[in-house]
Every structure is written in C-alpha cells, then in structure tokens.
C-alpha cells in the first residue's frame, strides 16, 4: 500500500459525502480547512460507487450505501469512513480494519428524534387515529370511542434498552406510562423502569411494544408468528430499529386476524434505494398500520447534529490521528503536536511490533518526544511524535516492521 511521506495538503484531500448528508458537515469541514468536498444527494449504484471512491480520502455515507471488501479495494486512497447515522451494519468493518481504515458513526445524535416518533405513533395507534384518518379520506365518518385508549396508565415494553430505549422510557414515564424493558444484558434502569427476565413476559404485559435492537443473528425475526402470539389483542407493535427484526409476513397475518390492535413500522427488510423507486409491502393493505420510510432519525435537528459530530471525528482523525469514536479501531485520544512530526503506525496485533518500532528509533539515534499505543483483537495502533528533521528516516524504518498495515505522517 502506498504510504504518504508528508502530510497531504488539505486542499488535496478529497471528501465524498453521499445520500444527502447535512450541510453542517460541509461547513464543519470548511472551518477545519477542508474545501475539496463533493456532496451527492442520493446513493450511488454499485458500479458508480466503485468508480466514485477511487482517489477519495474521506468517505461519508448513511444507511443505503453498502461498503464491502471490493469497495475498499477500489478506494485506493481512503483513510477514513463516516457513517452519518447510528448504525454501521452497512459497512464490512473487518474489511475496513484490514486496510487500516477507521469507521466513525453518531450513536447518540438522533436518539431524541427516534424517541419522539415512537411516542407520537403510540398515541396515534392507541387512539385508532390511522384507521379513522384513512376512512375519513375515503368519505367514511367513524366517530367512536371503541378501541380508543389513553397512553396514561398503559405499559410500554421496550425491547433493547440502549441509548434510544432508555431515553424513550424517560419520555414515556413523563406521560404517565409504566415502563418495562427486556435486554440480553442487565442494564442500569432510568427512573422507575423495570427490567423483565424474558421476552415472553414483556410481550404479555405491554400495551405498547417497541423495538430498539441491532441487526444480529439473534435478533433477526425475533418478532414472528410465535412471539406475536404472546401479545395482547389490545396491544400495538412499533419497529424503528432494523428491518430484519420483524417477520413482516407474520405481522401481516396477525393484523389480518385482528390479533393485535395495530402497528407502526419505519424500517423494512428491503427498502427502495431512492425516492423514485416503488415501495412494496404486504402491510400497505391495513388502515391500522403506520408506515414511514425509514425516517426515525430524519429530522433537521438530528441530521445537523449527526453532520457535526461525524465530520468532527473525521477531521480529528485526519488532522492529528485521534481515533476516538471509531467502531472498529483502537480508541486513542491524542493531544496536538506543535513543532513535531507525528507518525501513525497501524499493524496487525502480533507480539514484538512496538519493540521493533522502538528499535528503528534506537538504531538510528532518533528522539521520541511522545508515544501512544492501543490495541484491539485484530490490530494495534502506535503513534509516535518525533523531531521534524528525522521523520523521513523513522517513517522508512517503521514501514518495514513485520505486520505493518499502513503508516502515515502528520505535521
């Protein structure tokens, strides 16, 4: 892999932002001195993506763009990826790691947006508003209190008590709900929330069931015909997490049988690539279902926060090598390095690498002003600050260390 021998001028660092990332990211990069930024409103086809990433140094995506080993191979100058969203399922993190590319995301920036949407949907579903609204649009006047309930006093069942689930619980309590949650690990509860020991117990108790889990083998189709059967007939189901966690056909069957009161689905197993593509789902036939196009975190405020947070992390990585906030990289928070050259060494996590790096400096009589090391299961990350006049010799030496994946120099 080609190694830069000097810091690349910021006006030569190419940044590609796909899928309509907020202008706050562009503004943030500009304030940091990065102006070679290309902003694309939609996602690219795979063929176009493979061409577009060539020569790009920093790449920003949202949830539609899939980054696999072939994309990373085509991205011959890529040093960092920013996922301007919560999840990173769309990225092959190991493939990125094997090329010394950290991946950053924004795990907290849109939690409030998702939580507010869930609360709003719960109120509408319990009141039967989606069905009454649909009928009114067709000229039918359905004025009735039958199967119309207040949120106050009802039980909210949260599956996955992470950043979103816990904040949602706080909001729900302020509206008078009882909060119960199920998680695979023991979690510190907020407010009066209570953790239950089994998914079945939660589903049987809750009036509103909401999912906030990642897409893993254990969560895929966790809501299926069997688990839907545990729910109350007066309960509603909401999914604003990942499209694979609900068996859509089983949900359609349950709704057809009036087995549950209603549902709100924001994410789907297969989603259109763009707004110009058709949306197809067996759930479109039901008036008591709210269908939204993956907009849980799509508020102006959330996108501005995400744009700011992820661009700041990419800038810090590019400017001084700090990897804090990366989901696949050893976390290293670094101070500035005035008057020194900073050498970044990314290597496979094998014994003896740090000794070999230090040997390069010792044999050449080079001074180490500061040194940092952090590892994870796969790689190690060493940062060395040294005198400017010796950085070329040091860089040439550490490039030859066994296990080296990538080196970079900053000054």
Helices and strands as residue ranges (DSSP letters): G 10-12, E 15-17, H 23-31, E 37-39, H 46-52, E 58-61, H 69-74, E 80-83, H 93-98, E 102-104, H 111-127, H 129-137, E 155-159, H 163-174, E 178-182, E 194-195, H 199-205, E 208-211, H 225-228, E 236-239, G 243-245, H 248-256, E 262-265, G 282-285, E 289-291, H 300-320, E 340-348, H 353-363, E 368-375, E 379-387, G 388-390, H 391-399, E 404-410
